[in-house]
Amino acid sequence: MAKEMQFPEGFYWGEKAWHAFARPCLMFLEVMNKNVDKVYRTCKVLQQRV
């Protein structure tokens, strides 16, 4: 019965992969969001000058 309660190995490795992949991914997205914001503002400034 105790064995039935344990998660399958695939789940464990899936979780490991998630932590290894998702954290850098989320950090990257955060940086991208900030950059997109900067680019957007720069474009608005350039449009006003034209």
PyRosetta script that sets phi, psi and omega in degrees:
from pyrosetta import init, pose_from_sequence

init()
pose = pose_from_sequence("MAKEMQFPEGFYWGEKAWHAFARPCLMFLEVMNKNVDKVYRTCKVLQQRV")
pose.set_psi(1, -38.8)
pose.set_omega(1, -178.5)
pose.set_phi(2, -62.1)
pose.set_psi(2, -36.7)
pose.set_omega(2, -179.2)
pose.set_phi(3, -64.7)
pose.set_psi(3, -35.2)
pose.set_omega(3, -179.4)
pose.set_phi(4, -62.9)
pose.set_psi(4, -30.2)
pose.set_omega(4, -176.1)
pose.set_phi(5, -76.1)
pose.set_psi(5, -23.1)
pose.set_omega(5, -178.3)
pose.set_phi(6, -71.6)
pose.set_psi(6, 145.3)
pose.set_omega(6, 176.4)
pose.set_phi(7, -72.1)
pose.set_psi(7, 147.3)
pose.set_omega(7, 176.1)
pose.set_phi(8, -63.0)
pose.set_psi(8, 154.8)
pose.set_omega(8, -177.6)
pose.set_phi(9, -58.9)
pose.set_psi(9, -35.8)
pose.set_omega(9, -179.9)
pose.set_phi(10, -57.9)
pose.set_psi(10, -37.4)
pose.set_omega(10, 179.9)
pose.set_phi(11, -65.2)
pose.set_psi(11, -43.8)
pose.set_omega(11, -179.4)
pose.set_phi(12, -59.7)
pose.set_psi(12, -47.6)
pose.set_omega(12, -178.8)
pose.set_phi(13, -70.2)
pose.set_psi(13, -32.5)
pose.set_omega(13, 177.0)
pose.set_phi(14, -62.0)
pose.set_psi(14, -41.5)
pose.set_omega(14, 179.7)
pose.set_phi(15, -66.4)
pose.set_psi(15, -42.4)
pose.set_omega(15, 178.4)
pose.set_phi(16, -59.3)
pose.set_psi(16, -46.7)
pose.set_omega(16, -178.8)
pose.set_phi(17, -62.7)
pose.set_psi(17, -39.3)
pose.set_omega(17, -180.0)
pose.set_phi(18, -60.2)
pose.set_psi(18, -46.1)
pose.set_omega(18, -178.9)
pose.set_phi(19, -68.1)
pose.set_psi(19, -36.0)
pose.set_omega(19, -178.8)
pose.set_phi(20, -70.7)
pose.set_psi(20, -33.5)
pose.set_omega(20, -173.6)
pose.set_phi(21, -97.3)
pose.set_psi(21, -42.4)
pose.set_omega(21, -170.5)
pose.set_phi(22, -71.0)
pose.set_psi(22, -39.7)
pose.set_omega(22, -177.1)
pose.set_phi(23, -61.7)
pose.set_psi(23, -52.1)
pose.set_omega(23, 176.6)
pose.set_phi(24, -60.6)
pose.set_psi(24, -35.8)
pose.set_omega(24, -179.4)
pose.set_phi(25, -62.8)
pose.set_psi(25, -46.9)
pose.set_omega(25, -179.0)
pose.set_phi(26, -65.4)
pose.set_psi(26, -39.8)
pose.set_omega(26, 177.9)
pose.set_phi(27, -63.4)
pose.set_psi(27, -40.6)
pose.set_omega(27, 179.0)
pose.set_phi(28, -62.4)
pose.set_psi(28, -44.0)
pose.set_omega(28, 179.9)
pose.set_phi(29, -62.9)
pose.set_psi(29, -39.0)
pose.set_omega(29, 179.4)
pose.set_phi(30, -61.5)
pose.set_psi(30, -45.5)
pose.set_omega(30, 178.6)
pose.set_phi(31, -63.5)
pose.set_psi(31, -42.2)
pose.set_omega(31, 180.0)
pose.set_phi(32, -61.3)
pose.set_psi(32, -42.5)
pose.set_omega(32, 179.8)
pose.set_phi(33, -58.6)
pose.set_psi(33, -43.9)
pose.set_omega(33, 179.7)
pose.set_phi(34, -64.0)
pose.set_psi(34, -41.6)
pose.set_omega(34, -179.8)
pose.set_phi(35, -65.8)
pose.set_psi(35, -42.1)
pose.set_omega(35, 179.3)
pose.set_phi(36, -60.2)
pose.set_psi(36, -41.1)
pose.set_omega(36, 179.0)
pose.set_phi(37, -60.8)
pose.set_psi(37, -44.0)
pose.set_omega(37, 179.4)
pose.set_phi(38, -63.6)
pose.set_psi(38, -45.1)
pose.set_omega(38, -179.2)
pose.set_phi(39, -62.6)
pose.set_psi(39, -42.8)
pose.set_omega(39, -179.9)
pose.set_phi(40, -60.2)
pose.set_psi(40, -46.1)
pose.set_omega(40, 179.6)
pose.set_phi(41, -63.6)
pose.set_psi(41, -42.6)
pose.set_omega(41, 179.5)
pose.set_phi(42, -60.8)
pose.set_psi(42, -42.5)
pose.set_omega(42, 179.6)
pose.set_phi(43, -63.0)
pose.set_psi(43, -41.1)
pose.set_omega(43, 179.6)
pose.set_phi(44, -62.5)
pose.set_psi(44, -42.6)
pose.set_omega(44, 179.3)
pose.set_phi(45, -62.9)
pose.set_psi(45, -43.5)
pose.set_omega(45, -179.8)
pose.set_phi(46, -64.4)
pose.set_psi(46, -39.4)
pose.set_omega(46, 179.6)
pose.set_phi(47, -63.5)
pose.set_psi(47, -38.0)
pose.set_omega(47, -179.7)
pose.set_phi(48, -66.7)
pose.set_psi(48, -32.6)
pose.set_omega(48, -178.9)
pose.set_phi(49, -73.8)
pose.set_psi(49, -34.8)
pose.set_omega(49, -176.4)
pose.set_phi(50, -67.0)
pose.dump_pdb("model.pdb")
